Amino acid sequence: MTATTRPRPTAPARPISRAALELLAPKPVWVPPKPSAVELAAGIVSGTAAAIASPLLVKPLTAAFAPLGTDPTTYEATEDELGDPGWFGPDSVAWRVHADHSLLIAGIAAFTLQTLHPLAMAGVAEHSAFADDFLGRTRRTGEFVQGVVYGSSSEAERLCRMVRKIHTRVVGVAPDGRPYAANDPDLLDWVHISEYLAIAAANRRFAVQPMNRRELDRYVDEVARVGLGTGVVDPPRDWVGLNAALEHHRPNLAVAEYAAAGVAFLDDPPILPAAAKPVWKALWSGAVACLPPVARTLLRLPEPTTLELARCRVVLRTIGSLGDTPPRLAAARRRLGLPPEG
């Protein structure tokens, strides 16, 4: 594992007010918190509640996720792929992290965080009609995130090539007059760190077996390979490096009109039926809890309450009690000749 060389931003040399200097000063390294003792107690209760409530929650959960559709793909390996562990393999931190249902929270948190870069959000808003196809876009993103972790080496490379090709078409001029291109190294870096910061934070807060501090470093180092595959020039290699990257982007973050519209959509998605809204609200609260402080400050989102986080845990544990091994993980185990998970 190599330490990052990304420079941390410094306050400008020009004479400005003390208040502005304090605002622009680098923030301390943020480490995603694990649940508090109260949250853990709520988690134990929520686990019991999930077991009891599972039959009652099947209908609203199905309604909440129906727009995602079903995935009939079996992900069977070709003869050339048999025995290939892919970019990570069963001993990696990534395999464990991406098998946890906290990844559902991470997807929402990642998109919320990405909205704060006006140029990145302009590319999303002007080229993907996220309000009309948010859940479809989320599904495709999830297929990429899981495919590069559990797929063969050739599949991971193919998925990264596909993303780079798609990005060549995402160009334009943002509402503030600045040109943007999805393949711009700085935007690629922002999307990369947003995605994996959110996954790490969600894992720390909600996973059945959350990463410890050493595993955080190892995870960031592992997924740097995905960053390189999608065109990131210098992806962070440890958690301090990821924080340095966040500091690098912080002066460019803002709640522009596209971001406000995106977050308003997430707060109350009009595409979901009324029966699914309580489920979504619980997930949204969990996603807000996974945002770094700078994001919650800019979006003026308060820290969710313990009750809200407990509701999120009920949903996640219920999903866990209903679901089997993630299909990409199951396919990877078959490709390597490993027995199914018990």
C-alpha positions as CSV (number, residue, x, y, z in Angstrom):
1,M,0.0,0.0,0.0
2,T,1.5,3.3,-1.0
3,A,0.7,6.6,0.7
4,T,-0.9,9.3,-1.4
5,T,1.0,12.3,-2.6
6,R,-2.1,14.4,-3.3
7,P,-1.4,17.9,-1.9
8,R,-3.9,19.2,0.6
9,P,-5.3,22.6,-0.3
10,T,-4.0,25.5,1.6
11,A,-5.7,28.8,2.4
12,P,-5.1,31.5,-0.2
13,A,-2.2,33.9,0.1
14,R,-4.2,37.0,-0.7
15,P,-5.5,39.0,2.2
16,I,-9.0,38.0,3.1
17,S,-11.1,38.1,6.3
18,R,-10.3,35.8,9.2
19,A,-13.7,34.2,8.9
20,A,-13.1,33.3,5.3
21,L,-9.6,31.9,6.2
22,E,-11.2,29.7,8.9
23,L,-13.9,28.5,6.5
24,L,-11.3,27.6,3.8
25,A,-8.9,25.9,6.2
26,P,-8.4,22.2,5.7
27,K,-10.8,20.0,7.7
28,P,-9.6,17.2,10.0
29,V,-9.5,13.7,8.5
30,W,-13.1,12.3,8.7
31,V,-13.4,8.7,9.6
32,P,-16.9,7.3,9.1
33,P,-18.3,6.5,12.5
34,K,-19.4,3.1,13.6
35,P,-22.8,3.0,15.4
36,S,-23.0,4.3,18.9
37,A,-23.9,2.1,21.8
38,V,-27.5,3.3,21.6
39,E,-27.5,2.5,17.8
40,L,-26.1,-0.9,18.5
41,A,-28.8,-1.6,21.0
42,A,-31.4,-0.4,18.5
43,G,-29.8,-2.6,16.0
44,I,-30.3,-5.7,18.2
45,V,-33.9,-4.8,18.7
46,S,-34.3,-4.1,15.0
47,G,-32.9,-7.5,14.2
48,T,-35.5,-9.1,16.3
49,A,-38.2,-6.8,14.9
50,A,-37.0,-7.6,11.4
51,A,-37.5,-11.3,12.0
52,I,-41.0,-10.7,13.3
53,A,-42.0,-8.0,10.8
54,S,-40.5,-9.7,7.6
55,P,-43.9,-11.1,6.4
56,L,-45.5,-7.6,7.0
57,L,-42.8,-5.8,5.1
58,V,-42.6,-8.0,2.1
59,K,-45.3,-6.0,0.3
60,P,-43.9,-2.5,0.9
61,L,-40.4,-3.6,0.2
62,T,-41.5,-5.2,-3.1
63,A,-43.3,-2.0,-4.0
64,A,-40.2,0.1,-3.1
65,F,-37.9,-1.9,-5.3
66,A,-40.2,-2.9,-8.1
67,P,-39.0,0.0,-10.4
68,L,-35.5,-1.6,-10.3
69,G,-36.9,-4.6,-12.1
70,T,-35.6,-8.1,-11.9
71,D,-32.3,-9.3,-13.2
72,P,-32.6,-12.6,-15.1
73,T,-28.9,-12.8,-15.9
74,T,-27.2,-15.9,-14.3
75,Y,-23.6,-14.6,-14.7
76,E,-22.2,-18.0,-15.7
77,A,-18.5,-17.9,-16.5
78,T,-17.1,-18.9,-19.8
79,E,-14.5,-21.6,-20.0
80,D,-11.6,-19.1,-20.2
81,E,-12.9,-17.4,-17.0
82,L,-13.0,-20.5,-14.8
83,G,-10.6,-20.2,-11.9
84,D,-10.1,-16.5,-12.4
85,P,-10.4,-14.6,-9.1
86,G,-10.9,-11.3,-10.9
87,W,-9.3,-8.1,-9.7
88,F,-10.0,-8.8,-6.0
89,G,-10.8,-12.4,-5.0
90,P,-12.4,-14.1,-2.0
91,D,-9.7,-12.9,0.5
92,S,-10.2,-9.2,-0.3
93,V,-12.0,-6.7,1.9
94,A,-14.0,-5.7,-1.2
95,W,-15.7,-9.1,-1.5
96,R,-17.0,-8.9,2.1
97,V,-18.0,-5.2,1.9
98,H,-19.9,-5.6,-1.4
99,A,-21.9,-8.6,-0.1
100,D,-23.5,-6.5,2.7
101,H,-26.9,-5.0,2.3
102,S,-25.5,-1.6,3.4
103,L,-24.5,-1.2,-0.2
104,L,-28.1,-0.2,-0.9
105,I,-27.6,2.8,1.5
106,A,-24.3,3.6,-0.2
107,G,-25.8,4.0,-3.6
108,I,-28.2,6.7,-2.4
109,A,-25.4,8.4,-0.4
110,A,-23.0,8.4,-3.3
111,F,-25.4,10.0,-5.7
112,T,-26.3,12.7,-3.0
113,L,-22.6,13.4,-2.5
114,Q,-21.9,13.6,-6.3
115,T,-24.6,16.2,-6.7
116,L,-22.5,18.7,-4.9
117,H,-20.0,19.1,-7.8
118,P,-21.8,21.4,-10.2
119,L,-20.0,20.1,-13.3
120,A,-20.4,16.5,-12.4
121,M,-24.1,17.1,-11.7
122,A,-24.6,19.0,-15.0
123,G,-23.3,15.9,-16.8
124,V,-25.9,13.7,-14.9
125,A,-28.8,16.1,-15.2
126,E,-28.3,17.0,-18.9
127,H,-27.4,13.5,-20.2
128,S,-29.3,10.9,-18.1
129,A,-32.7,12.4,-17.1
130,F,-32.1,11.1,-13.6
131,A,-35.6,12.1,-12.4
132,D,-37.2,9.9,-15.1
133,D,-34.8,6.9,-14.7
134,F,-33.2,7.3,-11.3
135,L,-33.8,3.7,-10.2
136,G,-32.7,2.4,-13.6
137,R,-29.6,4.4,-13.4
138,T,-29.0,3.2,-9.9
139,R,-29.4,-0.4,-11.1
140,R,-26.8,0.1,-13.9
141,T,-24.4,1.7,-11.5
142,G,-24.9,-1.2,-9.1
143,E,-24.2,-3.7,-11.9
144,F,-20.9,-1.9,-12.6
145,V,-19.9,-1.7,-9.0
146,Q,-20.6,-5.4,-8.3
147,G,-19.3,-6.5,-11.7
148,V,-15.8,-5.1,-11.3
149,V,-15.6,-6.6,-7.8
150,Y,-17.0,-10.1,-8.4
151,G,-16.5,-10.5,-12.2
152,S,-13.6,-12.1,-13.9
153,S,-10.6,-9.9,-14.9
154,S,-11.8,-9.7,-18.5
155,E,-15.2,-8.7,-17.4
156,A,-13.9,-6.0,-15.1
157,E,-11.8,-4.6,-17.9
158,R,-14.8,-4.7,-20.3
159,L,-17.0,-2.8,-17.8
160,C,-14.3,-0.1,-17.3
161,R,-13.9,0.3,-21.1
162,M,-17.7,0.6,-21.4
163,V,-17.8,3.4,-18.8
164,R,-14.9,5.2,-20.5
165,K,-16.8,5.0,-23.8
166,I,-20.0,6.3,-22.4
167,H,-18.2,9.2,-20.8
168,T,-16.9,10.4,-24.2
169,R,-20.5,11.4,-25.0
170,V,-21.1,13.3,-21.8
171,V,-19.9,16.7,-22.7
172,G,-21.5,20.1,-22.6
173,V,-21.7,23.5,-20.9
174,A,-22.9,23.9,-17.4
175,P,-25.5,26.6,-16.4
176,D,-22.7,28.7,-15.0
177,G,-21.0,28.8,-18.4
178,R,-18.2,26.3,-17.6
179,P,-17.6,23.5,-20.1
180,Y,-17.6,19.9,-18.7
181,A,-16.6,16.5,-19.9
182,A,-17.2,13.3,-18.0
183,N,-13.7,12.0,-18.9
184,D,-12.1,15.1,-17.3
185,P,-9.6,13.7,-14.8
186,D,-10.8,15.9,-12.0
187,L,-14.4,14.8,-12.5
188,L,-13.4,11.2,-12.7
189,D,-11.6,11.6,-9.5
190,W,-14.6,13.1,-7.8
191,V,-17.0,10.4,-9.0
192,H,-14.5,7.7,-7.8
193,I,-14.0,9.1,-4.3
194,S,-17.7,9.8,-3.9
195,E,-18.7,6.3,-4.7
196,Y,-16.2,4.5,-2.5
197,L,-16.4,7.0,0.4
198,A,-20.2,6.3,0.5
199,I,-19.7,2.5,0.4
200,A,-17.1,2.7,3.2
201,A,-19.3,5.0,5.3
202,A,-22.4,2.9,4.8
203,N,-20.5,-0.3,5.7
204,R,-19.1,1.3,8.9
205,R,-22.5,2.5,10.0
206,F,-24.8,-0.3,9.0
207,A,-23.0,-3.5,8.0
208,V,-23.4,-6.7,10.0
209,Q,-19.5,-6.9,10.1
210,P,-18.2,-3.3,9.6
211,M,-14.7,-2.6,8.5
212,N,-12.2,-1.6,11.1
213,R,-9.7,1.3,10.5
214,R,-7.1,-0.9,9.0
215,E,-9.6,-2.5,6.6
216,L,-10.7,1.0,5.5
217,D,-7.2,1.6,4.2
218,R,-7.0,-1.8,2.6
219,Y,-10.4,-1.2,0.9
220,V,-9.4,2.2,-0.5
221,D,-6.2,0.6,-1.9
222,E,-8.1,-2.3,-3.5
223,V,-10.7,-0.2,-5.3
224,A,-8.0,2.1,-6.6
225,R,-7.7,-0.4,-9.4
226,V,-11.3,0.4,-10.5
227,G,-10.4,4.1,-10.5
228,L,-7.4,3.4,-12.7
229,G,-9.6,1.3,-15.0
230,T,-12.1,4.1,-15.5
231,G,-9.4,6.7,-16.1
232,V,-8.6,8.2,-12.7
233,V,-5.0,9.4,-12.8
234,D,-4.0,9.1,-9.2
235,P,-6.7,7.4,-7.1
236,P,-6.2,7.5,-3.3
237,R,-4.5,4.5,-1.8
238,D,-5.6,4.8,1.8
239,W,-8.3,6.6,3.9
240,V,-6.1,9.6,4.6
241,G,-5.5,9.9,0.9
242,L,-9.3,9.7,0.2
243,N,-9.8,12.6,2.7
244,A,-7.1,14.6,0.9
245,A,-9.0,14.1,-2.3
246,L,-12.2,15.3,-0.7
247,E,-10.3,18.4,0.5
248,H,-9.0,18.9,-3.0
249,H,-12.6,19.1,-4.3
250,R,-14.1,20.9,-1.4
251,P,-13.6,24.5,-2.8
252,N,-15.6,23.5,-5.9
253,L,-18.6,22.0,-4.1
254,A,-21.9,23.9,-4.2
255,V,-25.6,23.4,-4.0
256,A,-26.5,24.6,-7.5
257,E,-30.0,24.3,-9.0
258,Y,-29.4,20.8,-10.4
259,A,-28.1,19.6,-7.0
260,A,-31.1,21.1,-5.2
261,A,-33.5,19.3,-7.7
262,G,-31.6,16.0,-7.2
263,V,-31.7,16.1,-3.5
264,A,-35.4,17.2,-3.5
265,F,-36.1,14.1,-5.7
266,L,-34.3,11.8,-3.3
267,D,-36.1,13.3,-0.3
268,D,-39.5,12.3,-1.8
269,P,-39.2,10.4,-5.1
270,P,-42.5,10.9,-7.0
271,I,-42.0,7.6,-8.8
272,L,-42.6,5.5,-5.7
273,P,-46.1,4.4,-4.6
274,A,-47.4,5.7,-1.3
275,A,-46.9,2.3,0.4
276,A,-43.2,2.3,-0.4
277,K,-42.6,5.9,0.9
278,P,-41.9,4.9,4.6
279,V,-39.4,2.3,3.4
280,W,-37.6,4.9,1.2
281,K,-37.7,7.5,4.0
282,A,-35.8,5.0,6.3
283,L,-33.2,4.4,3.6
284,W,-32.8,8.1,2.9
285,S,-32.2,8.7,6.6
286,G,-29.5,6.1,6.6
287,A,-27.9,7.6,3.5
288,V,-27.8,11.1,5.1
289,A,-26.0,9.6,8.1
290,C,-23.3,8.4,5.7
291,L,-22.5,11.7,4.2
292,P,-19.3,13.5,5.4
293,P,-19.8,16.6,7.5
294,V,-19.0,19.0,4.6
295,A,-21.8,17.5,2.5
296,R,-24.4,17.7,5.3
297,T,-23.4,21.3,6.0
298,L,-23.8,22.3,2.4
299,L,-27.1,20.5,2.0
300,R,-28.3,21.7,5.4
301,L,-29.2,18.1,6.4
302,P,-29.3,17.4,10.1
303,E,-27.9,14.2,11.5
304,P,-30.7,11.6,11.5
305,T,-32.1,10.6,14.9
306,T,-31.5,7.3,16.6
307,L,-35.1,6.3,15.8
308,E,-34.7,7.1,12.1
309,L,-31.5,5.1,12.0
310,A,-33.2,2.2,13.8
311,R,-35.9,2.2,11.1
312,C,-33.2,2.0,8.5
313,R,-31.7,-1.0,10.3
314,V,-35.0,-2.7,10.4
315,V,-35.3,-2.3,6.6
316,L,-31.8,-3.5,5.9
317,R,-32.1,-6.5,8.3
318,T,-35.4,-7.4,6.8
319,I,-33.9,-7.4,3.3
320,G,-31.1,-9.5,4.6
321,S,-33.5,-12.0,6.1
322,L,-35.4,-12.2,2.8
323,G,-32.5,-12.3,0.4
324,D,-30.0,-14.9,-0.7
325,T,-26.3,-14.5,-1.5
326,P,-25.9,-11.6,-4.0
327,P,-26.0,-13.1,-7.5
328,R,-22.7,-11.7,-8.5
329,L,-21.0,-13.2,-5.5
330,A,-22.7,-16.5,-6.0
331,A,-21.5,-16.6,-9.6
332,A,-18.0,-15.7,-8.6
333,R,-17.9,-18.6,-6.1
334,R,-19.1,-20.9,-8.8
335,R,-16.4,-19.6,-11.2
336,L,-13.8,-20.4,-8.6
337,G,-15.2,-23.8,-7.6
338,L,-16.0,-22.6,-4.1
339,P,-19.0,-24.0,-2.2
340,P,-22.1,-21.8,-1.9
341,E,-22.2,-19.6,1.2
342,G,-24.2,-21.1,4.0
